[in-house]
Amino acid sequence: MPKVFEWRGYRFYFYAHEGTPLEPAHIHVRKDGKEAKFWLRPFVSLAYNRGFNGVELKRIAQHVMLQRDVIESKWNGFFNLK
């Protein structure tokens, strides 16, 4: 489970096995037993949420938007894409 980064106690990561065929680029976020998944393209969007409230989701989504290039670079490097 490669960790991309941590921010304000949130852990941003993806799984080493993200499906066959590989799912489109996305990021999982976890904190205090809560978890969410965000798709990165064509725009940052929530795939699922398990426990985060609306304020947290908005804050996380904004951070994912700011860090999308970093996340995609780590994703592409790990999965040998591009």
Secondary structure, DSSP 8 states (H G I E B T S, - for coil): --EEEEETTEEEE--S--TTTT--SEEEEEETTEEEEEE-SSS-EEEEEES--HHHHHHHHHHHHHHHHHHHHHHHHHTT--
